[in-house]
Amino acid sequence: MRVFFMQSNWGWVIFFIGSISICLVMLFFGFLLGERSLQREDDTPFESGIASVGSARLNFSVQFYLISAIFVIFDAESLYLYAWSTVVREAGWLGFIESTVFIFVLFVSLIYLFNFGIFNWVRKHPLSCLGN
């Protein structure tokens, strides 16, 4: 039993050693053949030949992060629908009903987010009803 275990895992051992070796060889040649200079301009950011102007630290609204989180969530659920669509014939009516419920839950969550105001980027000032 132990001999069979060792014989069946030799491929994994060779793959692991080979991949580590390739990484080390690439790092070594990058260090060996890489350009070295001690100029002051080496520490500045460089984008497409244009010197950067201003600070890279910008304050973004929380709305950007909320929209991106919602996009990631709904995008991951679209992957489930794609997987269902590839086996639609084998899933039959039960699979169709399950996917319909899944889409309905997604739609209800989208309506909830819309009613919650997550997509409303223009907020009224709390004192705007006073006429100021």
N, CA, C and O of each residue as an XYZ file, in Angstrom:
528
protein
N       0.827     -1.200      0.000
C       0.000      0.000      0.000
C       0.862      1.251      0.000
O       0.575      2.204     -0.724
N       1.915      1.255      0.806
C       2.788      2.417      0.863
C       3.548      2.615     -0.441
O       3.785      3.750     -0.852
N       3.932      1.522     -1.095
C       4.649      1.615     -2.370
C       3.730      2.210     -3.428
O       4.164      3.032     -4.235
N       2.466      1.803     -3.433
C       1.514      2.358     -4.395
C       1.323      3.853     -4.166
O       1.245      4.622     -5.124
N       1.247      4.267     -2.912
C       1.087      5.683     -2.589
C       2.273      6.491     -3.105
O       2.088      7.565     -3.677
N       3.487      5.984     -2.906
C       4.676      6.698     -3.367
C       4.748      6.730     -4.891
O       5.149      7.742     -5.466
N       4.364      5.633     -5.556
C       4.419      5.609     -7.013
C       3.391      6.538     -7.638
O       3.650      7.121     -8.690
N       2.248      6.685     -7.020
C       1.210      7.518     -7.617
C       1.469      9.003     -7.408
O       0.878      9.818     -8.116
N       2.318      9.386     -6.477
C       2.559     10.802     -6.199
C       3.869     11.320     -6.780
O       4.205     12.483     -6.557
N       4.601     10.531     -7.494
C       5.849     11.018     -8.079
C       5.620     12.127     -9.087
O       6.435     13.042     -9.201
N       4.529     12.056     -9.812
C       4.226     13.115    -10.773
C       4.037     14.462    -10.092
O       4.507     15.485    -10.591
N       3.346     14.463     -8.946
C       3.148     15.702     -8.197
C       4.456     16.231     -7.633
O       4.692     17.439     -7.630
N       5.296     15.343     -7.162
C       6.585     15.764     -6.604
C       7.442     16.395     -7.696
O       8.059     17.437     -7.476
N       7.483     15.774     -8.866
C       8.274     16.311     -9.981
C       7.696     17.649    -10.445
O       8.447     18.578    -10.742
N       6.377     17.753    -10.508
C       5.740     19.009    -10.898
C       6.078     20.121     -9.904
O       6.408     21.232    -10.318
N       6.003     19.840     -8.605
C       6.293     20.834     -7.581
C       7.748     21.286     -7.650
O       8.024     22.485     -7.603
N       8.674     20.347     -7.760
C      10.089     20.691     -7.848
C      10.373     21.469     -9.124
O      11.146     22.427     -9.106
N       9.756     21.067    -10.231
C       9.952     21.777    -11.500
C       9.432     23.200    -11.453
O      10.089     24.115    -11.950
N       8.263     23.401    -10.864
C       7.709     24.752    -10.822
C       8.528     25.660     -9.903
O       8.736     26.829    -10.226
N       8.989     25.152     -8.782
C       9.852     25.942     -7.900
C      11.171     26.250     -8.597
O      11.699     27.355     -8.465
N      11.704     25.291     -9.333
C      12.966     25.506    -10.053
C      12.819     26.581    -11.124
O      13.692     27.435    -11.274
N      11.719     26.540    -11.867
C      11.502     27.549    -12.907
C      11.401     28.939    -12.281
O      11.966     29.895    -12.811
N      10.693     29.061    -11.164
C      10.578     30.358    -10.497
C      11.942     30.867    -10.035
O      12.266     32.041    -10.215
N      12.727     29.990     -9.448
C      14.052     30.404     -8.977
C      14.975     30.792    -10.126
O      15.728     31.758    -10.012
N      14.926     30.052    -11.230
C      15.753     30.380    -12.399
C      15.347     31.731    -12.974
O      16.211     32.528    -13.339
N      14.040     32.002    -13.061
C      13.581     33.293    -13.587
C      14.001     34.439    -12.676
O      14.413     35.491    -13.166
N      13.905     34.260    -11.371
C      14.365     35.306    -10.455
C      15.869     35.524    -10.552
O      16.335     36.662    -10.506
N      16.623     34.453    -10.685
C      18.075     34.571    -10.785
C      18.475     35.312    -12.056
O      19.311     36.215    -12.007
N      17.883     34.938    -13.203
C      18.240     35.607    -14.448
C      17.757     37.059    -14.467
O      18.417     37.915    -15.056
N      16.626     37.346    -13.838
C      16.182     38.732    -13.734
C      17.166     39.563    -12.924
O      17.443     40.712    -13.269
N      17.689     38.993    -11.860
C      18.686     39.690    -11.047
C      19.997     39.831    -11.799
O      20.641     40.880    -11.748
N      20.395     38.767    -12.501
C      21.673     38.758    -13.205
C      21.668     39.686    -14.417
O      22.638     40.410    -14.641
N      20.603     39.677    -15.191
C      20.565     40.435    -16.440
C      19.853     41.784    -16.311
O      19.835     42.561    -17.265
N      19.278     42.064    -15.171
C      18.519     43.301    -14.996
C      19.399     44.530    -14.989
O      20.578     44.475    -14.639
N      18.801     45.638    -15.384
C      19.533     46.897    -15.433
C      19.644     47.489    -14.033
O      18.695     47.453    -13.250
N      20.803     48.025    -13.738
C      21.031     48.639    -12.440
C      21.476     50.079    -12.651
O      22.361     50.354    -13.461
N      20.864     50.979    -11.929
C      21.284     52.371    -11.976
C      20.974     52.993    -10.627
O      20.042     52.585     -9.934
N      21.761     53.975    -10.274
C      21.613     54.624     -8.986
C      21.207     56.079     -9.145
O      21.650     56.937     -8.382
N      20.372     56.358    -10.125
C      19.941     57.722    -10.360
C      18.783     58.074     -9.439
O      18.100     57.203     -8.900
N      18.588     59.351     -9.277
C      17.542     59.824     -8.386
C      16.153     59.579     -8.966
O      15.193     59.449     -8.206
N      16.019     59.514    -10.272
C      14.732     59.356    -10.940
C      14.192     57.931    -10.851
O      13.073     57.685    -11.299
N      14.926     57.009    -10.304
C      14.456     55.625    -10.243
C      13.289     55.447     -9.293
O      12.503     54.517     -9.472
N      13.147     56.279     -8.315
C      12.098     56.106     -7.331
C      10.808     56.845     -7.676
O       9.857     56.821     -6.894
N      10.763     57.495     -8.825
C       9.554     58.230     -9.187
C       8.630     57.326    -10.005
O       9.105     56.483    -10.767
N       7.302     57.498     -9.850
C       6.372     56.707    -10.664
C       6.432     57.158    -12.118
O       6.678     58.328    -12.408
N       6.208     56.231    -13.009
C       6.355     56.494    -14.427
C       5.231     55.778    -15.151
O       5.086     54.564    -15.012
N       4.439     56.499    -15.917
C       3.319     55.901    -16.621
C       3.326     56.351    -18.070
O       3.040     57.516    -18.346
N       3.637     55.485    -18.984
C       3.586     55.734    -20.428
C       4.426     56.936    -20.840
O       4.051     57.657    -21.764
N       5.528     57.160    -20.188
C       6.414     58.237    -20.556
C       5.992     59.593    -20.048
O       6.619     60.598    -20.386
N       4.948     59.651    -19.248
C       4.449     60.922    -18.737
C       4.768     61.004    -17.254
O       4.435     60.103    -16.484
N       5.413     62.088    -16.863
C       5.719     62.278    -15.452
C       4.425     62.551    -14.695
O       3.572     63.310    -15.157
N       4.289     61.935    -13.546
C       3.057     62.101    -12.778
C       2.996     63.489    -12.147
O       4.014     64.074    -11.776
N       1.773     63.994    -12.039
C       1.538     65.309    -11.477
C       0.546     65.160    -10.334
O      -0.500     64.534    -10.503
N       0.850     65.711     -9.200
C      -0.069     65.660     -8.073
C       0.078     64.370     -7.281
O       0.986     63.571     -7.508
N      -0.821     64.200     -6.370
C      -0.796     63.044     -5.488
C      -1.666     61.924     -6.047
O      -2.673     62.176     -6.710
N      -1.275     60.707     -5.776
C      -2.066     59.559     -6.193
C      -3.131     59.210     -5.170
O      -3.962     58.338     -5.422
N      -3.125     59.855     -4.051
C      -4.094     59.585     -2.984
C      -5.315     60.482     -3.179
O      -5.312     61.665     -2.838
N      -6.353     59.872     -3.737
C      -7.596     60.587     -3.986
C      -8.671     60.037     -3.070
O      -8.693     58.841     -2.778
N      -9.546     60.890     -2.623
C     -10.664     60.451     -1.804
C     -11.838     60.133     -2.708
O     -12.344     61.004     -3.416
N     -12.267     58.884     -2.680
C     -13.428     58.467     -3.448
C     -14.619     58.334     -2.517
O     -14.470     58.070     -1.324
N     -15.791     58.520     -3.076
C     -17.012     58.360     -2.309
C     -17.214     56.889     -1.963
O     -16.733     56.004     -2.671
N     -17.916     56.642     -0.890
C     -18.221     55.278     -0.483
C     -19.106     54.607     -1.528
O     -19.119     53.381     -1.639
N     -19.839     55.400     -2.287
C     -20.727     54.854     -3.314
C     -19.962     54.015     -4.338
O     -20.482     53.009     -4.821
N     -18.739     54.416     -4.671
C     -17.948     53.638     -5.619
C     -17.693     52.238     -5.092
O     -17.794     51.264     -5.837
N     -17.367     52.134     -3.823
C     -17.068     50.833     -3.235
C     -18.332     49.990     -3.091
O     -18.288     48.772     -3.268
N     -19.458     50.628     -2.772
C     -20.716     49.893     -2.679
C     -21.132     49.342     -4.037
O     -21.553     48.190     -4.144
N     -21.013     50.154     -5.057
C     -21.379     49.706     -6.401
C     -20.464     48.570     -6.843
O     -20.932     47.609     -7.454
N     -19.177     48.660     -6.549
C     -18.268     47.587     -6.948
C     -18.561     46.303     -6.182
O     -18.463     45.217     -6.753
N     -18.918     46.400     -4.900
C     -19.265     45.202     -4.136
C     -20.538     44.568     -4.680
O     -20.627     43.345     -4.792
N     -21.518     45.394     -5.018
C     -22.757     44.867     -5.594
C     -22.480     44.221     -6.946
O     -23.052     43.178     -7.264
N     -21.611     44.829     -7.737
C     -21.265     44.243     -9.032
C     -20.618     42.876     -8.865
O     -20.955     41.939     -9.589
N     -19.699     42.752     -7.925
C     -19.032     41.472     -7.707
C     -20.032     40.415     -7.266
O     -19.969     39.273     -7.721
N     -20.952     40.784     -6.388
C     -21.945     39.822     -5.913
C     -22.840     39.357     -7.059
O     -23.039     38.155     -7.236
N     -23.378     40.283     -7.832
C     -24.263     39.897     -8.928
C     -23.499     39.207    -10.055
O     -24.064     38.367    -10.755
N     -22.247     39.542    -10.237
C     -21.446     38.877    -11.251
C     -21.184     37.427    -10.860
O     -21.218     36.544    -11.718
N     -20.927     37.169     -9.597
C     -20.709     35.791     -9.147
C     -21.981     34.973     -9.309
O     -21.913     33.785     -9.625
N     -23.135     35.586     -9.100
C     -24.375     34.849     -9.280
C     -24.663     34.580    -10.749
O     -25.325     33.596    -11.079
N     -24.183     35.429    -11.620
C     -24.367     35.144    -13.044
C     -23.550     33.927    -13.465
O     -23.910     33.251    -14.429
N     -22.464     33.639    -12.766
C     -21.705     32.415    -13.053
C     -22.518     31.171    -12.722
O     -22.433     30.170    -13.433
N     -23.307     31.224    -11.646
C     -24.178     30.104    -11.325
C     -25.212     29.898    -12.429
O     -25.516     28.761    -12.789
N     -25.746     30.980    -12.961
C     -26.713     30.857    -14.042
C     -26.069     30.300    -15.305
O     -26.702     29.546    -16.045
N     -24.833     30.661    -15.553
C     -24.137     30.094    -16.717
C     -23.938     28.593    -16.545
O     -24.119     27.824    -17.489
N     -23.564     28.182    -15.339
C     -23.394     26.747    -15.089
C     -24.723     26.018    -15.258
O     -24.752     24.902    -15.777
N     -25.814     26.630    -14.829
C     -27.121     26.015    -15.014
C     -27.470     25.928    -16.497
O     -28.038     24.930    -16.940
N     -27.140     26.948    -17.259
C     -27.505     26.950    -18.677
C     -26.774     25.883    -19.473
O     -27.253     25.472    -20.530
N     -25.638     25.429    -18.996
C     -24.914     24.383    -19.726
C     -25.527     23.006    -19.505
O     -25.297     22.097    -20.302
N     -26.309     22.835    -18.431
C     -26.926     21.534    -18.153
C     -28.446     21.661    -18.100
O     -29.100     20.937    -17.350
N     -29.004     22.556    -18.875
C     -30.434     22.832    -18.814
C     -31.253     21.602    -19.213
O     -32.313     21.370    -18.631
N     -30.811     20.830    -20.157
C     -31.586     19.654    -20.579
C     -31.545     18.538    -19.542
O     -32.542     17.852    -19.317
N     -30.385     18.364    -18.912
C     -30.270     17.320    -17.895
C     -30.987     17.707    -16.603
O     -31.443     16.831    -15.867
N     -31.093     19.005    -16.318
C     -31.716     19.459    -15.078
C     -33.228     19.288    -15.102
O     -33.838     19.050    -14.059
N     -33.830     19.403    -16.257
C     -35.274     19.203    -16.386
C     -36.065     20.338    -15.757
O     -35.561     21.443    -15.558
N     -37.323     20.032    -15.451
C     -38.213     21.048    -14.892
C     -37.804     21.458    -13.484
O     -37.972     22.616    -13.104
N     -37.269     20.520    -12.706
C     -36.842     20.861    -11.358
C     -35.709     21.892    -11.396
O     -35.702     22.839    -10.610
N     -34.768     21.710    -12.296
C     -33.694     22.687    -12.467
C     -34.218     24.025    -12.945
O     -33.725     25.076    -12.536
N     -35.234     23.985    -13.827
C     -35.836     25.231    -14.298
C     -36.503     25.982    -13.155
O     -36.362     27.201    -13.049
N     -37.225     25.273    -12.303
C     -37.892     25.906    -11.165
C     -36.862     26.464    -10.188
O     -37.036     27.564     -9.664
N     -35.792     25.714     -9.939
C     -34.740     26.202     -9.038
C     -34.081     27.463     -9.579
O     -33.828     28.402     -8.824
N     -33.803     27.494    -10.867
C     -33.174     28.686    -11.441
C     -34.141     29.866    -11.459
O     -33.720     31.012    -11.307
N     -35.426     29.598    -11.643
C     -36.414     30.670    -11.598
C     -36.487     31.272    -10.206
O     -36.562     32.493    -10.061
N     -36.468     30.432     -9.181
C     -36.462     30.935     -7.802
C     -35.195     31.733     -7.552
O     -35.237     32.779     -6.904
N     -34.065     31.249     -8.059
C     -32.789     31.942     -7.887
C     -32.841     33.327     -8.526
O     -32.419     34.307     -7.912
N     -33.356     33.416     -9.754
C     -33.461     34.698    -10.442
C     -34.440     35.613     -9.709
O     -34.216     36.820     -9.626
N     -35.529     35.042     -9.176
C     -36.492     35.835     -8.430
C     -35.856     36.433     -7.173
O     -36.101     37.596     -6.852
N     -35.045     35.651     -6.461
C     -34.356     36.161     -5.271
C     -33.389     37.282     -5.658
O     -33.297     38.289     -4.955
N     -32.677     37.118     -6.761
C     -31.789     38.178     -7.234
C     -32.568     39.448     -7.574
O     -32.136     40.556     -7.256
N     -33.702     39.278     -8.212
C     -34.514     40.431     -8.586
C     -35.058     41.141     -7.352
O     -35.069     42.370     -7.300
N     -35.507     40.381     -6.363
C     -36.012     40.986     -5.127
C     -34.890     41.719     -4.403
O     -35.112     42.803     -3.863
N     -33.685     41.143     -4.383
C     -32.565     41.836     -3.730
C     -32.192     43.109     -4.478
O     -31.810     44.099     -3.855
N     -32.295     43.098     -5.793
C     -32.021     44.307     -6.566
C     -33.069     45.386     -6.279
O     -32.730     46.563     -6.158
N     -34.331     44.990     -6.171
C     -35.380     45.954     -5.822
C     -35.141     46.507     -4.421
O     -35.315     47.703     -4.187
N     -34.741     45.643     -3.488
C     -34.454     46.099     -2.132
C     -33.326     47.132     -2.132
O     -33.430     48.169     -1.477
N     -32.251     46.847     -2.867
C     -31.142     47.792     -2.934
C     -31.571     49.107     -3.567
O     -31.140     50.180     -3.144
N     -32.420     49.018     -4.578
C     -32.906     50.237     -5.230
C     -33.757     51.055     -4.264
O     -33.604     52.274     -4.187
N     -34.644     50.402     -3.532
C     -35.490     51.113     -2.569
C     -34.695     51.627     -1.378
O     -35.059     52.641     -0.783
N     -33.640     50.957     -1.031
C     -32.782     51.387      0.066
C     -32.012     52.649     -0.302
O     -31.537     53.368      0.577
N     -31.889     52.919     -1.598
C     -31.226     54.130     -2.063
C     -29.754     53.937     -2.350
O     -28.987     54.899     -2.342
N     -29.354     52.717     -2.600
C     -27.936     52.460     -2.816
C     -27.460     53.041     -4.150
O     -26.274     53.325     -4.317
N     -28.383     53.217     -5.096
C     -28.000     53.751     -6.407
C     -28.238     55.254     -6.507
O     -27.965     55.845     -7.552
N     -28.731     55.875     -5.470
C     -28.986     57.312     -5.455
C     -27.718     58.030     -5.011
O     -27.386     58.043     -3.826
N     -27.023     58.618     -5.955
C     -25.746     59.267     -5.646
C     -25.936     60.711     -5.212
O     -25.060     61.274     -4.556
N     -27.049     61.315     -5.559
C     -27.296     62.703     -5.203
C     -28.154     62.707     -3.951
O     -29.336     62.368     -3.996
N     -27.564     63.083     -2.857
C     -28.275     63.123     -1.579
C     -28.687     64.571     -1.303
O     -27.918     65.506     -1.528
N     -29.893     64.729     -0.821
C     -30.353     66.060     -0.447
C     -29.814     66.395      0.932
O     -29.685     65.532      1.800
N     -29.508     67.648      1.106
C     -29.046     68.116      2.397
C     -30.205     68.037      3.401
O     -31.336     68.360      3.037
N     -29.966     67.624      4.632
C     -31.057     67.473      5.602
C     -31.832     68.750      5.859
O     -33.004     68.683      6.228
N     -31.222     69.908      5.679
C     -31.894     71.182      5.945
C     -32.464     71.810      4.673
O     -32.876     72.970      4.697
N     -32.497     71.059      3.550
C     -32.967     71.649      2.304
C     -34.478     71.925      2.339
O     -34.976     72.726      1.548
N     -35.204     71.269      3.246
C     -36.645     71.515      3.316
C     -36.965     72.858      3.956
O     -38.114     73.299      3.908
N     -35.970     73.523      4.559
C     -36.192     74.804      5.207
C     -36.121     75.973      4.221
O     -36.391     77.115      4.593
N     -35.763     75.693      2.980
C     -35.720     76.751      1.975
C     -34.399     77.486      1.933
O     -34.328     78.541      1.303
N     -33.368     76.999      2.554
C     -32.054     77.666      2.538
C     -31.250     77.248      1.351
O     -30.121     77.708      1.177
